[in-house]
Amino acid sequence: MRELLKQAHVKRLAANDIVFRKDDPGDGLYGVLAGRIVVTVESAEGKELILNMFGPGEFFGEIALLDGKGRTATAVAREPSELLFLGRADFLPFLRERHDAAVRIIALLCDRLRRTTDLVEDSAFLSVSSRLAKQLAMLSTAAPDGDLDIRMSQEELAQTLGVSREIVSRQLAAWREAGVIELGRRRIRVRNAAALDRIVAGG
């Protein structure tokens, strides 16, 4: 791993800088050292859907890295970010020699495929309120040190569900009145995680 990291480069980005665009060559793998990266796709009408978000300690861009085809989506820095970049020419030989690393990459791909399957299933079978509750529960569970603050805008939250900001805003306002959440500037605090779980379960 130390030998591999000698080939890595650090890239610094300002907020809203593009990491790569959809269909760009899959020239390498990115890891997040600091900041926040969102991966998006856009419809012909310009509607944006957020597929994933990555913070410190996570990496992305592995699909195009492995198959050598174009990027499947666009990656954007939502805030000033620092990324570690490993080129495809350096990373693939490493995987060929380190079978345990290859197995872990396969496991990661499977995990992300399962998440994509869940998103398709949720879109087909769950109401918007249930999908929103599930997203909030997932984001708050993923926060470090048990922190239940979700630092993202309502617009971004709507883009993760593929619905309008107005729909999300109305539902969040209702949950705020019910004491389930608190709303701040680009921040949502979950006060009653059990209530969100009940909404997801159809309660």
N, C-alpha and C positions, 0 to 999 in steps of 0.2 A: 504493500500500500504506500509506503514511503517513496518507493521508486516511482510509482504511478503519480503521486502528488508533485514530484519534481517537474512533471510535464504540464501541470495545471497552471492556469492563468486566472488572475482576479480581475473581474470587470465591475466597474462602478457605474451606477445609473442614477439619473435624477428621476423624480416622480414623473410618471407618464411616458418615460422612455420605452421604446419597443425593444424587447429582447430578440424576438424573431417574429416573422409573419407567417401566416398559413401558406404552405407550399414552398417556403424557403428550404434550401438543402439541409438535411439532417447532419450537420457537421460536428455535433458533439453533445455532451451531457452537461447540464447545469445543476449546481447545488447552491442553495441560498445560505449565505453567511450572515446577512443582515437585511432587514426590509421585508417587503411582501410583494409577491408576484401573483398575478391572476392570469389564467389561461382562458381565452375566449374564442368564440366563433360568431360570425355576423351573417345575418340574412341578407338577401338581395335588397330588402327595404331599409337596411341599416340597423335592424334590431339586434342588440348584442345579448348573447347568452354566456354566462360565466360557467365554465366546465369544472374548474378547479382553482384552488388557491394554495400557495405554498409560502411557508415562513422559514425562519432559521432552522437548519438541520435537515431540511427536506430537499429532494432533488427532482428534476423534471426534464422532459425532452428525450425520454428513453425510447419511445416508439420509433421515431425517425432515426435515432442513433443506431438502433439494432437492425432495422430493415433497409436503411440507406435511401429511403424514399423521402418525399417532402414532408415538412412539418404538417401535423394534422390540425393545428390551431395556431392562434396568435398569442404570444406571451407579452405581458405589459407589466412594468414596475408601477405599482400603485403608490409607492412612496420611495424616497431615496433608498437604494438597495446596493448590496455588495454580493456579487455572485462568483462562484468558483466554476471555471469552465475546463472541461476535459475533452480534447479533440477525439473524434471517432478513430483516427489512425492510431492513437495511443491506447484508447480504452478497449477496443476489440481484441487486440493481442493479449491484454491483461485478462480478459474473460476466458479466452481459450486456455490459458495456463492455470487459471484459478477456478476450478469447478464449483467450489463452495460459493464463490461470488456469483457465478452464473446462476446457481440454484436460487440464491437470494433475489437476484434480478427477476427470475421467472416468478417467484412468489409475489414480488411487488406488482408485476404486470397482472397476475391473476387477481390480486386484491383490488386493483384499479378497475379491472374488467367486471368484477362483482359489483363494485360501486356503480359503474355505468348501467349494469343490468338493473340494479335497485332503482336508479333514477328513471329508467324507462318504465318499470313496473309502477312506481309511484305516480308518474305522470298519467298513466292509463287508469289507475284504480283509486287513487286518493284525491280528496278534495284539496283545494288550494290551502285551506286552513290547516289540514292535517300535514300537508307537505311542508308548510311554513313552520309548524311546530316541530316536525322531525328535523328540519334544517337547524333550527335554533338549538334543539337538544344536542344535535351532533356537534355543532360549533362550540357550545358551552362545555361539553364533555372533553373536547380536544384542547381546551385552554389549559395552560400550565398552572400548577400549584392550586388546583381547585377553583381558580378564578372563573366566575360565571359571567364576566363582561365580554361581550362580542363587539369587537371594534371594526365595524363596517357600516357603511351608509345604508339607508333603506333602499336607495336605488340599486346598490350592489346586491343586496339581499333579493330584490325582485329579479335581478338578472340571473341569479343562481336558479330561480324557479321558472324563468321564462314567462313571467306575468308582468303586469304594469305596476309601477310604483304606487299608484293610487290604491290598488287592491291590497297590497302589503301594508300601506300606511293605515288604511281603515281597520284591518285586522289587528295590527299592533296597538292601535289606539284603544280598541275594545279590550285587549288583554291588559293594557296598562290600567284601565278603569277597574278591571277585575283583580288587580294586584298581582298578576302573573309576572309582569316585567316592569322595568323602568326604562324610560327613553331619554337619551341625552344626545349631544351633537356627535354624530358618527359613532354612537355607542348604544348598545342594548344590554341591560343588566337583567339576567334571569333571576327572579325572586322566588319562583315556585316551579322548580324543575319537574316535580311530580305531576303538576297540572298539565304541563306540556306532554308528559308521557301518557296521561289519560286521553288527551286530545288525539295523539297519534294512534292510540289503541281504539279510538272510536267512542271514548267516554264523553 
